[in-house]
Amino acid sequence: MPYYCSSGAIVLKAGKNCNQTAAASGAVIDQFSQDAMGYINARTRFDWIANSGAVGTNFKFSLQDAESSIAGIMLATYDPSGYTSRSEYEDIINVLWDRAEGALKVIADEKLKTKMGVST
């Protein structure tokens, strides 16, 4: 089960041409979500899963965006053969990576962590 976002958000971000078998698999989506949150925790040097109750509602949106974007990339790369072209696939990956990087900058900022209700 995804931590901060819904499984639907992950599938939506991967695009309508992502592998539908993987998109419908709870196990696949769960694994991608866990991998995404592990990456987020490592990049931001904070355990967002263990401290989820302390995060203010407004900042959870940045965590949702980061998690769903990173997991969406994983879903898209699971089997890119369904995309209509390589450029469609690459555009999705690039947009999601840009969104993830922007969200990671916000949640990694030490001053903002204090405003989020968490501190390291």
C-alpha positions in Angstrom: 0.0 0.0 0.0 1.5 3.4 -1.0 2.4 5.5 2.0 1.5 9.1 1.1 -0.2 8.7 -2.3 -2.8 6.4 -3.7 -2.0 3.6 -6.1 -4.2 5.4 -8.6 -1.9 8.4 -8.5 1.0 6.2 -9.4 -0.8 4.7 -12.3 -2.1 8.0 -13.5 1.3 9.5 -13.5 2.7 6.6 -15.5 0.3 7.4 -18.2 -2.5 5.5 -20.0 -0.1 3.4 -22.0 1.8 2.0 -19.1 1.7 -1.8 -18.6 -1.9 -2.5 -17.4 -1.0 -5.8 -15.8 1.6 -4.2 -13.6 -0.7 -1.2 -12.9 -3.4 -3.6 -11.7 -1.0 -5.5 -9.5 -1.1 -4.5 -5.9 2.2 -6.3 -5.3 3.9 -4.4 -8.0 2.5 -1.0 -7.0 3.4 -1.7 -3.3 7.0 -2.5 -4.3 7.4 0.6 -6.4 5.9 2.7 -3.5 8.3 1.1 -1.0 11.2 1.7 -3.3 10.2 5.3 -3.8 9.8 6.0 -0.1 13.2 4.4 0.6 14.7 6.7 -2.0 12.9 9.7 -0.5 14.0 8.9 3.0 17.6 8.5 1.8 17.7 11.6 -0.3 16.2 13.8 2.5 17.9 12.1 5.4 14.7 11.7 7.3 12.3 8.7 7.9 9.0 10.1 6.6 7.3 6.8 7.1 8.1 6.5 10.8 7.3 10.2 11.4 4.2 10.5 9.1 1.9 11.6 12.0 4.1 14.6 12.6 3.9 16.0 9.1 1.4 18.8 8.5 -1.3 18.3 6.0 0.0 20.9 3.6 3.4 19.4 3.4 2.0 15.9 2.8 1.2 17.0 -0.8 4.9 17.4 -1.5 5.5 13.9 -0.2 2.6 12.6 -2.3 4.0 14.2 -5.4 7.5 12.8 -4.8 6.3 9.3 -4.0 3.8 9.1 -6.9 6.2 10.6 -9.4 9.1 8.3 -8.5 6.9 5.2 -8.3 5.3 6.3 -11.6 8.7 6.3 -13.2 9.3 2.8 -12.0 5.9 1.7 -13.4 6.6 3.3 -16.7 10.0 1.6 -16.9 8.7 -1.8 -15.9 7.6 -2.3 -19.5 7.7 0.7 -21.8 6.5 -1.3 -24.9 2.9 0.0 -24.5 3.8 3.6 -25.1 3.1 4.8 -28.7 6.7 6.0 -29.2 10.0 6.3 -27.4 9.5 10.1 -27.1 6.1 9.6 -25.3 7.8 7.3 -22.8 10.8 9.7 -22.4 8.5 12.7 -22.0 6.7 11.0 -19.2 9.9 10.0 -17.4 11.3 13.5 -17.8 8.2 15.2 -16.5 7.9 12.9 -13.5 11.6 13.2 -12.7 11.3 17.0 -12.7 8.3 16.9 -10.4 10.0 14.5 -8.1 13.2 16.6 -7.9 11.1 19.7 -7.1 9.2 18.0 -4.4 12.4 16.5 -3.0 14.0 19.9 -2.7 11.1 21.1 -0.7 11.0 18.2 1.7 14.8 18.1 2.1 15.0 21.7 3.2 15.9 21.8 6.9 14.0 25.0 7.5 10.9 23.7 5.9 11.2 20.4 7.9 10.7 22.5 11.0 7.6 24.2 9.5 6.3 20.7 8.5 6.3 19.8 12.1 9.3 17.5 12.0 12.9 18.1 12.8 16.0 16.1 12.3 
